[in-house]
Amino acid sequence: MTPSEERAAYWRVPGLALEAMDARFERYAYPMHAHDTYSFGVTDDGAQSFVCRGGRHVSASGLVMAFNPDDPHDGQSAVQDGYRYRMLHLGEDLVREVLDDAASGRTGLPLFDTPVLDDPALARTVARLHGAVAGNAARLAVEERLTAALLALTRCAATRPAPLPDGQPGRVDRAALARARSLLRQRFAENIGADALARAAGCSRFTLYRGFRAVYGFAPSDYQRDLRLRRARALLAEGTAPASAAAEAGFADQAHLTRWFTRTYGVTPAAYLAAQYGRADGRRA
């Protein structure tokens, strides 16, 4: 790890009891404290040491941390050069709502007895949710990754797991999914949530996620992003500036458009715009 100033950043998702933190500490030590939320995180670099549930634990790079609500714990670097980690805080009601939706009924809350987990796939799933929150992703993307992370955590690590369905899609109501897809086509530029799509389809959010991917080959959030990219591409072809195209198509900002446009089409929005003017530098002739 390259030494740097200690720092921390925090994000909150409007309308959801979901917060994210990204921190790099070398000398700072947390006092003993507890949260009234579930807390899940990934250590990205270095290692951190903490006391929790009567023992001392070390979370090194790539390991997952799982704290129940009201779990007292402290925290400090376990190595000379410090550590970097990402943490998510989820309210109990949000956890209950997501798991109830997935199970189509009341499931109860999970309990985690091991605060440090060595599971690379789980670490990637938790990191994907953190990335969506910290990256100001579309509401659909945040909610999909939230469901995926909670199901993975509950299946892999909970000692009192909720009775969740398996990963195989059951019977698919194509007419219901078509209604959800139609709503997405109409409102793709809005920060529409999974609840609105589920109401349109007449099913749970979890059923929508599984069925939509099975029938259309996209998660709903990926389909929404694809619709936004198509709209932005059409606007650019008409001569619209990238910043304006990003705003009209529903992207959070021009940087989000540029990242996904380049990743999807292999050229930047500016280069695509310039192509109609016979220039490669993004300026009009």
Backbone bond lengths (Angstrom), bond angles and torsions (degrees), N, CA, C in turn:
res aa  C-N    CA-C-N  psi(-1)  N-CA   C-N-CA  omega(-1)  CA-C   N-CA-C  phi
1 M - - - 1.467 - - 1.523 109.38 -
2 T 1.317 116.78 133.57 1.458 121.28 176.54 1.526 109.66 -82.60
3 P 1.327 119.30 124.17 1.463 120.58 -179.05 1.526 111.47 -57.99
4 S 1.296 116.68 141.52 1.462 121.57 178.57 1.518 108.12 -154.28
5 E 1.291 116.47 172.34 1.454 119.99 178.28 1.520 110.11 -65.23
6 E 1.318 115.63 144.38 1.450 119.45 177.10 1.522 108.86 -68.87
7 R 1.304 115.67 140.93 1.457 119.34 -174.72 1.521 109.89 -153.79
8 A 1.324 115.53 161.23 1.457 121.91 175.02 1.522 108.62 -152.75
9 A 1.317 116.86 142.70 1.464 122.84 176.62 1.522 108.21 -129.66
10 Y 1.331 115.90 150.19 1.463 120.86 -174.60 1.521 110.02 -136.98
11 W 1.343 115.73 142.86 1.464 121.50 177.97 1.528 109.26 -135.11
12 R 1.307 116.69 147.17 1.469 122.57 173.34 1.522 109.05 -126.35
13 V 1.330 116.13 145.09 1.460 121.31 178.24 1.518 108.17 -97.93
14 P 1.330 119.43 115.72 1.466 121.03 -179.77 1.527 111.44 -57.77
15 G 1.324 116.01 131.08 1.454 120.43 176.33 1.515 115.05 83.98
16 L 1.330 118.08 -3.86 1.463 121.83 177.31 1.530 109.22 -127.32
17 A 1.325 116.43 143.22 1.458 120.31 175.79 1.518 108.76 -80.81
18 L 1.330 115.11 64.63 1.462 122.42 -174.30 1.521 109.28 -138.52
19 E 1.321 116.34 122.62 1.457 122.28 179.13 1.527 109.01 -130.21
20 A 1.322 116.04 155.50 1.467 121.36 -179.24 1.518 109.68 -134.98
21 M 1.312 115.63 145.89 1.463 122.52 178.26 1.517 109.08 -133.38
22 D 1.331 116.20 142.52 1.460 122.96 173.94 1.524 105.90 -130.98
23 A 1.321 117.12 121.44 1.465 119.44 -173.83 1.521 111.29 -139.90
24 R 1.339 114.05 152.35 1.455 122.33 173.82 1.528 106.71 -131.84
25 F 1.335 116.45 116.36 1.452 121.39 -177.26 1.531 110.04 -127.92
26 E 1.315 114.61 145.33 1.465 120.50 174.50 1.530 110.40 -121.91
27 R 1.331 116.11 -49.19 1.465 120.38 -177.05 1.527 112.92 -104.98
28 Y 1.315 117.67 -24.62 1.459 120.94 -175.21 1.525 110.47 -64.79
29 A 1.329 116.34 137.34 1.461 122.12 177.78 1.528 109.10 -126.27
30 Y 1.332 116.30 127.06 1.457 120.89 176.84 1.532 110.02 -73.41
31 P 1.322 118.23 137.67 1.465 119.74 169.75 1.530 108.97 -75.38
32 M 1.316 117.21 169.02 1.452 120.19 176.21 1.530 108.72 -62.73
33 H 1.328 116.23 129.50 1.463 121.00 -178.06 1.525 107.93 -157.36
34 A 1.322 116.40 174.19 1.462 121.86 177.88 1.520 108.61 -146.32
35 H 1.341 115.97 158.94 1.462 122.65 176.76 1.527 109.10 -114.43
36 D 1.334 115.99 153.56 1.458 118.58 175.16 1.531 110.82 -90.99
37 T 1.308 116.56 18.53 1.456 123.63 -179.63 1.526 109.99 -123.97
38 Y 1.332 116.10 166.59 1.456 120.27 162.51 1.526 107.18 -73.26
39 S 1.318 116.66 144.35 1.460 121.07 179.20 1.522 108.43 -132.26
40 F 1.328 115.73 122.87 1.458 121.91 179.91 1.517 108.60 -127.35
41 G 1.329 116.60 138.09 1.451 118.17 -178.32 1.512 112.99 -152.40
42 V 1.321 115.02 173.53 1.456 123.14 178.37 1.530 107.92 -133.63
43 T 1.324 116.47 132.94 1.461 120.69 172.64 1.519 107.74 -85.47
44 D 1.314 116.86 122.90 1.462 121.50 -175.81 1.517 113.22 -91.95
45 D 1.334 116.92 -30.89 1.465 120.27 -175.49 1.523 108.61 -155.91
46 G 1.328 116.54 148.99 1.451 119.93 -179.51 1.519 111.43 72.36
47 A 1.326 116.72 -148.01 1.461 121.82 179.61 1.517 109.21 -158.46
48 Q 1.325 115.93 145.23 1.457 121.38 177.28 1.518 109.68 -123.66
49 S 1.320 115.29 147.85 1.453 122.72 -179.09 1.518 109.01 -117.84
50 F 1.349 116.05 140.81 1.460 118.43 178.34 1.526 109.52 -154.94
51 V 1.316 114.08 154.07 1.456 121.79 174.24 1.517 107.83 -97.04
52 C 1.329 116.68 130.80 1.464 121.69 178.71 1.522 108.43 -157.75
53 R 1.322 117.36 135.79 1.463 123.80 176.73 1.533 112.33 55.25
54 G 1.320 114.91 42.31 1.446 120.65 172.33 1.505 116.43 83.07
55 G 1.333 118.52 5.57 1.454 119.95 179.89 1.506 111.72 -144.58
56 R 1.328 116.10 165.02 1.461 120.88 176.47 1.519 108.83 -97.73
57 H 1.333 115.08 136.56 1.454 121.70 -176.92 1.521 109.22 -129.08
58 V 1.317 115.87 154.35 1.459 121.93 176.60 1.524 108.77 -126.40
59 S 1.318 115.40 126.91 1.464 121.31 175.08 1.520 108.11 -108.35
60 A 1.330 115.78 107.91 1.459 121.52 178.78 1.524 109.84 -92.91
61 S 1.317 116.19 178.19 1.462 121.51 -176.96 1.528 111.34 -55.26
62 G 1.330 115.61 129.49 1.457 122.05 177.53 1.507 115.00 92.27
63 L 1.331 118.23 -6.87 1.461 121.02 -178.47 1.534 110.79 -90.79
64 V 1.324 114.73 154.24 1.465 122.75 -178.13 1.519 109.26 -103.53
65 M 1.327 116.15 142.12 1.464 122.07 174.12 1.518 109.65 -112.19
66 A 1.336 115.94 139.97 1.466 120.92 -179.28 1.523 108.93 -137.46
67 F 1.347 115.72 114.97 1.464 121.68 179.38 1.521 109.36 -116.51
68 N 1.321 115.93 134.99 1.461 121.14 171.75 1.526 109.74 -78.63
69 P 1.309 117.91 161.30 1.468 119.56 172.94 1.533 110.49 -56.84
70 D 1.317 116.16 139.04 1.466 123.93 177.04 1.528 113.63 69.99
71 D 1.325 118.18 17.49 1.468 120.82 173.35 1.529 109.63 -77.54
72 P 1.330 119.91 111.88 1.472 120.06 176.63 1.531 110.23 -68.21
73 H 1.307 116.48 137.83 1.463 121.07 178.16 1.522 109.28 -160.45
74 D 1.332 115.51 156.42 1.451 120.77 173.21 1.524 107.05 -116.59
75 G 1.316 119.57 -156.39 1.454 120.02 179.09 1.514 112.43 177.09
76 Q 1.327 115.72 138.94 1.457 120.93 177.65 1.520 108.46 -162.40
77 S 1.320 115.66 166.65 1.454 119.71 179.21 1.528 110.08 -68.74
78 A 1.335 114.61 141.01 1.459 120.30 176.28 1.520 111.81 -102.68
79 V 1.333 116.86 -0.16 1.463 121.77 -179.59 1.520 109.11 -134.20
80 Q 1.307 116.70 162.71 1.464 121.38 -173.00 1.517 112.82 -63.90
81 D 1.327 117.13 -39.83 1.464 120.46 -173.87 1.524 113.94 -88.89
82 G 1.317 118.94 5.39 1.451 120.90 176.40 1.517 113.11 87.47
83 Y 1.305 115.03 -168.80 1.461 120.67 -175.44 1.530 110.02 -149.70
84 R 1.321 114.78 159.90 1.460 121.56 173.09 1.523 107.85 -126.61
85 Y 1.328 116.08 137.86 1.462 119.12 -179.84 1.518 110.44 -147.39
86 R 1.325 114.28 161.69 1.452 122.53 175.53 1.524 108.44 -122.16
87 M 1.316 116.56 137.71 1.462 120.39 -177.41 1.524 109.94 -134.44
88 L 1.326 115.42 145.32 1.455 123.50 175.77 1.523 108.93 -120.91
89 H 1.321 116.98 138.88 1.456 122.42 176.62 1.525 108.43 -118.60
90 L 1.339 116.62 122.70 1.465 122.20 -175.65 1.517 109.56 -123.86
91 G 1.334 115.80 127.90 1.451 120.67 178.12 1.521 111.87 -65.19
92 E 1.347 116.55 149.57 1.464 120.84 -179.43 1.528 111.71 -58.92
93 D 1.326 117.48 -41.07 1.462 119.72 -178.68 1.528 111.15 -64.18
94 L 1.323 116.85 -35.98 1.461 119.99 177.99 1.527 110.41 -66.89
95 V 1.326 117.45 -44.09 1.460 121.05 178.18 1.522 110.36 -60.53
96 R 1.324 116.32 -45.64 1.464 120.72 179.65 1.527 110.91 -61.89
97 E 1.318 116.80 -42.54 1.462 120.68 -178.46 1.533 111.27 -63.04
98 V 1.329 117.04 -44.96 1.467 120.22 -178.93 1.520 111.12 -65.04
99 L 1.342 117.62 -44.22 1.455 120.09 -178.65 1.525 111.75 -70.13
100 D 1.329 117.72 -37.29 1.465 120.62 176.24 1.521 110.71 -62.97
101 D 1.324 115.97 -40.84 1.467 120.05 179.49 1.526 110.39 -62.87
102 A 1.342 116.59 -43.13 1.466 120.21 -178.39 1.516 111.99 -66.30
103 A 1.333 116.87 -34.17 1.461 121.15 -177.38 1.516 112.89 -94.22
104 S 1.344 116.74 -2.25 1.477 121.96 -178.19 1.530 110.78 55.63
105 G 1.294 116.69 42.42 1.460 121.47 178.13 1.513 109.64 168.51
106 R 1.334 116.55 176.79 1.455 120.25 -177.57 1.524 110.41 -73.76
107 T 1.323 115.64 133.48 1.457 120.78 -175.17 1.525 113.92 -118.24
108 G 1.311 118.42 -21.69 1.453 120.48 -171.41 1.515 110.72 83.47
109 L 1.315 115.82 169.50 1.466 120.82 -177.26 1.523 111.00 -96.16
110 P 1.331 117.42 144.11 1.464 120.53 178.47 1.527 111.46 -78.13
111 L 1.323 116.17 159.89 1.452 122.96 172.54 1.526 108.59 -124.90
112 F 1.325 116.28 141.34 1.456 122.18 179.85 1.522 108.11 -117.46
113 D 1.340 117.77 120.66 1.462 119.95 -177.81 1.514 112.59 -99.20
114 T 1.342 117.49 -9.93 1.459 121.62 179.08 1.524 109.03 -114.03
115 P 1.327 118.76 111.35 1.470 119.74 -175.40 1.520 114.69 -76.10
116 V 1.343 118.65 -13.07 1.463 121.35 178.07 1.524 108.61 -127.62
117 L 1.319 116.40 127.59 1.464 122.46 -174.87 1.515 109.86 -124.93
118 D 1.324 116.73 134.24 1.463 122.53 177.20 1.516 108.28 -103.45
119 D 1.324 116.38 90.40 1.463 122.28 -176.85 1.526 107.59 -148.57
120 P 1.327 118.40 96.41 1.474 120.92 -176.10 1.528 113.81 -57.59
121 A 1.331 117.18 -39.44 1.478 119.21 -179.81 1.524 110.32 -65.57
122 L 1.324 116.41 -40.47 1.462 120.17 177.92 1.520 110.47 -65.19
123 A 1.328 116.86 -40.01 1.466 120.81 177.98 1.521 110.86 -59.95
124 R 1.315 116.93 -41.45 1.475 119.75 179.37 1.525 110.81 -66.14
125 T 1.321 117.30 -38.34 1.467 120.65 -179.81 1.523 111.11 -66.25
126 V 1.330 116.64 -43.35 1.469 120.31 177.56 1.525 110.19 -65.17
127 A 1.335 116.86 -41.42 1.461 120.46 179.82 1.521 111.49 -64.53
128 R 1.326 117.10 -34.51 1.474 119.85 178.51 1.527 111.11 -65.32
129 L 1.316 116.77 -39.44 1.465 119.35 176.36 1.523 109.99 -65.48
130 H 1.319 117.09 -44.89 1.462 119.55 178.38 1.520 110.65 -59.67
131 G 1.322 117.28 -42.56 1.464 120.57 179.37 1.510 112.72 -61.26
132 A 1.339 116.76 -36.96 1.464 120.31 179.06 1.526 110.82 -66.78
133 V 1.336 116.52 -41.73 1.468 120.04 179.63 1.525 110.63 -68.08
134 A 1.333 116.38 -49.85 1.466 120.30 -177.42 1.515 112.02 -68.64
135 G 1.321 117.48 -27.21 1.462 121.67 -178.34 1.513 114.11 -90.94
136 N 1.342 117.02 7.21 1.463 120.89 178.88 1.521 110.73 55.62
137 A 1.334 116.02 45.21 1.461 121.00 179.68 1.520 110.19 -69.20
138 A 1.323 115.90 164.11 1.462 121.48 177.15 1.524 109.84 -58.40
139 R 1.330 115.40 150.58 1.465 120.69 -176.91 1.527 111.42 -55.54
140 L 1.325 117.14 -40.31 1.455 120.67 179.16 1.523 111.58 -59.29
141 A 1.329 117.06 -42.83 1.457 121.01 -179.20 1.530 110.69 -64.90
142 V 1.332 117.02 -43.19 1.462 120.50 178.65 1.524 110.49 -60.65
143 E 1.326 116.86 -46.14 1.467 120.40 -176.66 1.522 111.84 -68.05
144 E 1.317 117.74 -38.02 1.467 120.51 177.33 1.532 110.78 -64.40
145 R 1.324 116.87 -45.05 1.460 119.94 -179.19 1.526 111.28 -70.55
146 L 1.322 116.65 -30.08 1.457 120.36 174.70 1.522 110.01 -63.04
147 T 1.316 117.45 -47.34 1.459 120.87 178.80 1.521 110.63 -61.45
148 A 1.330 117.00 -45.82 1.466 120.56 -179.13 1.527 111.13 -60.86
149 A 1.333 116.88 -42.75 1.464 120.27 -178.10 1.524 111.45 -67.41
150 L 1.319 117.44 -44.01 1.459 119.75 -178.65 1.522 111.75 -67.29
151 L 1.320 117.35 -39.52 1.458 119.32 177.79 1.527 110.61 -65.35
152 A 1.327 116.84 -41.91 1.457 120.17 179.67 1.527 110.88 -65.14
153 L 1.309 117.28 -44.99 1.454 120.66 179.40 1.526 111.28 -62.37
154 T 1.325 116.10 -43.15 1.461 119.76 -177.92 1.518 111.53 -68.03
155 R 1.320 116.68 -41.50 1.464 119.60 -179.68 1.531 112.04 -69.80
156 C 1.331 116.20 -37.26 1.466 119.97 -172.21 1.514 113.59 -87.10
157 A 1.328 117.63 -31.85 1.461 118.12 -165.28 1.518 115.62 -130.74
158 A 1.314 119.08 -11.59 1.462 119.27 -175.27 1.526 110.95 -79.04
159 T 1.326 116.28 136.24 1.458 120.30 175.10 1.520 110.83 -84.44
160 R 1.316 115.92 -17.90 1.458 119.77 173.88 1.522 106.95 -125.30
161 P 1.328 116.75 72.66 1.460 119.18 -174.30 1.518 112.38 -73.60
162 A 1.302 115.52 151.27 1.451 120.89 173.84 1.530 109.07 -75.45
163 P 1.339 118.35 149.63 1.466 120.65 178.24 1.523 110.61 -74.62
164 L 1.320 115.99 89.53 1.455 120.99 -172.79 1.521 111.15 -98.49
165 P 1.332 116.97 155.46 1.461 120.38 177.57 1.514 110.90 -71.91
166 D 1.334 116.57 161.55 1.453 119.02 176.65 1.522 109.38 -76.29
167 G 1.313 116.89 178.88 1.460 120.93 -174.91 1.509 114.69 -83.44
168 Q 1.337 117.70 0.98 1.459 119.91 -176.85 1.522 111.00 -89.49
169 P 1.335 118.02 131.18 1.461 119.50 177.78 1.514 111.54 -66.48
170 G 1.308 116.02 138.60 1.457 120.02 177.51 1.521 110.47 -89.36
171 R 1.292 115.15 -146.94 1.455 120.29 179.71 1.522 109.68 -65.26
172 V 1.318 115.80 131.90 1.460 121.43 -175.16 1.522 110.43 -106.00
173 D 1.325 116.04 126.96 1.458 122.00 175.20 1.525 107.22 -92.82
174 R 1.324 116.41 96.82 1.456 120.54 -174.80 1.530 112.35 -65.10
175 A 1.329 117.05 -33.12 1.466 119.22 178.83 1.522 110.23 -65.83
176 A 1.330 117.11 -37.73 1.459 120.97 178.68 1.521 110.45 -66.11
177 L 1.331 116.31 -44.10 1.455 119.79 179.26 1.520 111.34 -65.93
178 A 1.332 117.10 -33.94 1.462 120.75 178.33 1.528 110.54 -64.29
179 R 1.336 116.16 -34.66 1.470 118.93 177.75 1.528 110.21 -66.47
180 A 1.323 116.46 -41.19 1.462 119.46 178.11 1.524 110.61 -65.24
181 R 1.316 117.29 -42.04 1.465 120.07 179.59 1.525 110.77 -64.68
182 S 1.321 117.26 -38.49 1.459 120.73 178.52 1.527 111.04 -62.77
183 L 1.340 116.57 -40.49 1.460 120.21 177.90 1.523 110.52 -64.53
184 L 1.318 117.10 -40.31 1.459 120.32 177.61 1.520 110.96 -62.67
185 R 1.309 117.59 -40.73 1.456 120.58 179.20 1.520 111.52 -63.22
186 Q 1.334 116.30 -35.22 1.457 120.40 -179.54 1.524 112.01 -75.85
187 R 1.341 116.59 -33.71 1.458 119.90 -169.91 1.526 112.79 -124.30
188 F 1.333 117.12 29.61 1.461 120.01 -173.85 1.522 113.00 -62.17
189 A 1.331 117.72 -27.74 1.464 120.43 -177.85 1.525 112.12 -79.69
190 E 1.330 118.17 -10.79 1.456 121.89 179.72 1.525 110.26 -87.71
191 N 1.316 116.14 159.60 1.468 121.03 176.49 1.523 108.68 -86.69
192 I 1.326 114.64 61.03 1.458 121.79 -174.14 1.522 109.74 -71.08
193 G 1.322 116.90 145.18 1.455 120.89 -179.18 1.517 112.56 -100.86
194 A 1.316 115.77 168.92 1.461 120.99 -178.28 1.524 111.48 -65.72
195 D 1.327 117.65 -30.47 1.468 119.63 179.75 1.520 111.43 -59.32
196 A 1.323 117.16 -41.88 1.463 120.71 -179.40 1.522 110.71 -63.63
197 L 1.323 117.20 -41.61 1.465 120.28 178.83 1.526 111.13 -67.88
198 A 1.333 116.22 -40.79 1.459 119.54 -179.93 1.524 110.87 -64.77
199 R 1.331 117.02 -38.15 1.469 119.64 177.36 1.521 110.37 -64.76
200 A 1.317 117.06 -41.18 1.464 120.26 179.04 1.520 110.97 -63.53
201 A 1.335 115.93 -37.43 1.466 119.97 -179.25 1.523 112.27 -81.90
202 G 1.331 116.86 -22.86 1.452 120.19 -177.37 1.522 112.92 75.92
203 C 1.338 116.73 36.66 1.465 120.49 -179.35 1.521 109.25 -146.19
204 S 1.320 117.35 177.98 1.454 121.05 177.37 1.521 110.02 -74.63
205 R 1.324 115.98 162.79 1.460 119.94 177.82 1.526 110.95 -62.83
206 F 1.336 115.85 -40.95 1.451 119.51 -178.46 1.531 111.11 -64.23
207 T 1.329 117.07 -42.49 1.471 120.88 176.68 1.515 110.61 -61.73
208 L 1.329 116.02 -38.88 1.464 120.45 177.59 1.524 110.50 -62.49
209 Y 1.339 117.74 -47.32 1.462 120.52 -178.98 1.525 111.02 -56.89
210 R 1.324 115.87 -50.50 1.468 119.57 -175.37 1.527 111.24 -67.80
211 G 1.331 116.07 -45.33 1.455 119.25 -176.95 1.511 112.96 -67.49
212 F 1.324 116.53 -40.52 1.464 120.85 -177.95 1.524 110.34 -61.67
213 R 1.323 116.05 -45.34 1.468 119.66 179.76 1.528 110.77 -65.72
214 A 1.332 116.27 -40.35 1.459 119.92 -178.52 1.529 112.13 -64.82
215 V 1.328 116.93 -38.01 1.468 120.89 -175.38 1.525 111.91 -86.82
216 Y 1.336 117.15 -42.36 1.470 120.30 -171.56 1.524 113.77 -106.40
217 G 1.330 118.11 -8.98 1.452 120.41 178.46 1.513 114.63 79.39
218 F 1.318 117.34 4.83 1.460 124.37 178.97 1.520 108.98 -126.66
219 A 1.317 117.77 148.20 1.458 120.01 158.87 1.529 106.60 -72.69
220 P 1.334 118.92 152.65 1.467 119.76 179.87 1.526 113.14 -52.91
221 S 1.331 117.90 -40.16 1.471 119.57 -179.74 1.521 111.58 -67.05
222 D 1.331 117.58 -36.61 1.464 120.49 178.23 1.534 110.23 -67.45
223 Y 1.327 115.92 -38.21 1.467 119.74 178.33 1.527 109.83 -66.07
224 Q 1.329 116.61 -41.22 1.470 119.97 177.52 1.521 110.65 -60.52
225 R 1.329 116.61 -44.77 1.466 119.38 179.23 1.522 111.26 -63.59
226 D 1.327 116.79 -38.25 1.462 120.07 178.83 1.528 110.62 -63.76
227 L 1.330 116.94 -40.49 1.466 120.28 176.72 1.525 110.81 -63.36
228 R 1.317 116.64 -39.47 1.466 120.23 178.48 1.527 110.73 -64.87
229 L 1.333 115.81 -41.00 1.467 119.14 178.36 1.525 111.39 -64.37
230 R 1.311 116.95 -40.83 1.469 119.73 178.60 1.525 110.39 -60.96
231 R 1.329 116.13 -43.24 1.465 120.19 -179.99 1.522 110.56 -65.41
232 A 1.328 116.66 -44.08 1.466 119.83 179.44 1.523 110.72 -62.52
233 R 1.309 116.81 -40.29 1.463 120.51 179.62 1.522 110.74 -62.73
234 A 1.326 116.29 -41.87 1.463 119.83 178.51 1.527 110.72 -64.57
235 L 1.320 116.83 -40.34 1.463 120.48 179.26 1.530 110.86 -64.94
236 L 1.318 116.83 -43.08 1.463 120.59 178.57 1.525 110.63 -62.45
237 A 1.317 116.71 -39.03 1.469 120.49 178.72 1.517 111.70 -63.91
238 E 1.344 116.10 -24.79 1.466 120.90 177.65 1.524 112.21 -86.53
239 G 1.349 116.51 -3.08 1.454 120.26 178.22 1.513 114.84 99.56
240 T 1.329 117.68 8.30 1.464 121.01 179.37 1.527 110.29 -71.47
241 A 1.310 117.24 138.05 1.460 121.52 178.72 1.528 110.16 -65.26
242 P 1.339 118.18 147.78 1.468 120.79 -177.23 1.528 114.42 -54.33
243 A 1.328 117.96 -40.92 1.465 119.57 -179.31 1.518 111.39 -63.04
244 S 1.327 116.47 -41.52 1.465 120.27 178.89 1.517 111.34 -70.23
245 A 1.327 116.29 -38.72 1.462 120.24 178.42 1.522 110.37 -63.25
246 A 1.333 116.57 -40.46 1.456 120.47 179.08 1.517 111.22 -61.34
247 A 1.318 116.80 -46.04 1.463 120.96 -178.44 1.523 111.40 -65.47
248 E 1.335 117.40 -44.17 1.461 120.23 -177.38 1.521 111.72 -69.37
249 A 1.332 117.43 -32.22 1.457 120.50 -178.31 1.523 113.14 -82.05
250 G 1.330 117.11 -10.94 1.456 119.91 175.86 1.507 115.97 103.08
251 F 1.341 118.28 6.89 1.460 120.18 177.71 1.530 110.02 -75.10
252 A 1.325 115.62 151.48 1.463 120.20 -178.02 1.520 111.23 -61.52
253 D 1.330 116.97 -36.49 1.454 121.65 178.21 1.525 108.61 -166.30
254 Q 1.319 115.81 179.29 1.462 119.80 -177.49 1.526 111.72 -64.80
255 A 1.328 116.93 -33.70 1.463 119.66 -179.43 1.527 111.36 -62.62
256 H 1.348 116.41 -39.56 1.463 119.71 177.27 1.524 110.78 -63.94
257 L 1.314 116.77 -43.12 1.465 119.83 177.66 1.520 110.41 -61.22
258 T 1.318 117.15 -47.69 1.465 120.55 -177.36 1.525 111.22 -59.82
259 R 1.325 116.42 -43.74 1.465 119.46 -178.31 1.523 111.29 -62.07
260 W 1.323 117.16 -48.41 1.457 119.64 -175.90 1.524 112.28 -77.87
261 F 1.309 117.95 -33.87 1.466 121.21 178.05 1.532 109.44 -63.71
262 T 1.319 116.09 -45.69 1.464 120.47 -179.81 1.519 111.03 -65.67
263 R 1.321 116.54 -41.63 1.460 120.97 -179.37 1.528 111.16 -66.10
264 T 1.336 116.78 -35.37 1.458 120.78 -175.37 1.521 113.02 -85.78
265 Y 1.327 116.72 -41.51 1.466 120.60 -172.93 1.522 114.00 -108.29
266 G 1.332 117.79 -10.14 1.451 120.30 175.83 1.514 115.63 85.56
267 V 1.325 117.89 -1.02 1.469 122.43 177.14 1.522 108.16 -135.81
268 T 1.325 116.82 157.67 1.457 120.32 177.12 1.526 109.62 -76.68
269 P 1.320 117.71 159.44 1.463 119.62 174.73 1.528 112.26 -57.81
270 A 1.337 116.46 -38.71 1.468 119.57 179.95 1.523 111.04 -63.21
271 A 1.327 117.20 -41.12 1.457 120.21 179.07 1.524 111.13 -67.20
272 Y 1.324 116.44 -38.24 1.466 119.97 178.29 1.529 110.51 -65.31
273 L 1.334 116.12 -41.30 1.463 120.74 177.68 1.526 110.54 -63.04
274 A 1.338 116.27 -42.31 1.463 120.53 -176.41 1.514 113.04 -68.60
275 A 1.328 116.72 -24.56 1.465 120.00 -174.75 1.518 112.30 -58.72
276 Q 1.325 117.83 -34.74 1.462 119.48 -177.95 1.528 112.17 -73.68
277 Y 1.351 115.66 -12.89 1.469 119.17 178.46 1.525 111.56 -104.56
278 G 1.333 115.89 5.75 1.456 120.06 177.08 1.503 113.24 71.45
279 R 1.359 118.01 25.96 1.459 121.00 179.84 1.524 108.64 -125.93
280 A 1.283 116.13 148.37 1.461 121.03 179.18 1.525 112.41 -102.10
281 D 1.327 117.23 -3.07 1.473 119.96 -174.50 1.518 112.98 -100.80
282 G 1.345 117.32 4.98 1.459 120.20 177.91 1.501 114.41 84.96
283 R 1.355 119.22 -1.08 1.462 120.68 179.66 1.534 109.83 -103.65
284 R 1.286 114.67 149.52 1.463 119.33 179.28 1.520 110.29 -79.19
285 A 1.316 115.30 143.22 1.464 119.85 179.13 1.522 110.21 -72.00
